[in-house]
Amino acid sequence: MHEKNCYISGAITNDPDYFNKFAFAEYEVYAMGLRPVNPTRLVPMNKDWNWEQYMREDLKHLLNCQYIYMLRGWEDSYGAKVELDLANTLKMKVIMQSEYQQRVR
């Protein structure tokens, strides 16, 4: 397991621009010296899957990380709340995008 994996978490459902937001977050995670784990690239967008199937796949990737990067608007996503709850339970380091972006400006 890579010691600096950082899972990117945020709203996907009902956000037509989610892929671009996650892709931009990859650059931010790289800039922090971490290895981004982007679920929108790792989990195939299989139109036949339901929400629960996507979450099962996403959580597998989260379990291999030591950090979680919460994108702005994560509060509106039930899935992101589940991911954050699991990350907190497993004592992962939590980074909020809004706080990171304020520090670098």
N, C-alpha and C positions, 0 to 999 in steps of 0.2 A: 504494500500500500504506500503510495506517495504521501509524504508527510505534510504537504502543503496544498492538498486538494481543496478547492473552494466551490461548493455547489451554488449555483445561481437559482434563486427562487423568486417567483413573482406571478402575477396574474396572467393567465393564458386564455381561459375561456372568455369569449365575448370581447376579446381585444384583437382587432384585425392587424395591429402593428406589433404584436408580441414578439415575433421572430427578430425584428430589427432591434427592439429593446434588449433582448437577451444577447444578441450579437454585440451590441455596444457595451454591454456589461462585461463581456469577455475581455475587452480591452482594459477596462477599469481594473478587473481582477489581475490581469497580467501586470499592470502598473504597480500593483501592491506587492508584486513578487510572488504571487500565488498561481497555481495551475487551475484555470477555470474548468468546471464541469457543468456544461450547458445541456440541460435535459432536452431542449428543443433540437439539438443536433444528435443526441444519443438515442433518443426514443423515437422509433419510426412513427410518423404520423399516419397511422393505419385508420382509415375512415370507419372500419368495422368495430373498433375498440370503443368501449364505454369509459367513462371517467375513472371508474375503479381500476380498470386494467392499466390505464396510463399512470395512475398513482402508484400502483404496485411496481411498475418499471422505474418510475422516478425515484421511489424510495430505495430501491436497490443501489442506485448511483449515489444517493445521499449518504448511505451507510459507509461508503468508502472515502468520506471526506472528513476533514478536521475543522473546516470553516463553512459557514453558510452566508451568502450575500443576498440580502433582502432588497429587491427592487422597489422603487417608489410605487405605492399603490398596492403593496402586498396585502394590506389590511382588507381589501375587497375580494380576496381570493380564499375560498375555503381550503383549497389544496395547499396554498402557501402557508396558511395557518397550521395545517397538519404538519408540514415540513419543519416549520419553526418550532413547533411543540416537540417534535422528535429530536431536533438538533439541541434544544435546551435540555431535554431529558438525558441526552448522551454527552452533555457538557462540551458541545462544539463551540467554537468562537463565532459569535454573531456579528456581522458587519452590516450596517444599514446604509443603503446607497445614498440617502439624503445626507447623512452625517459625513460620509466619505467625500461627497462632492463639495460640501461646505468647507472641509479642511483643505482641499486642493485648490481652491479659488483664491 
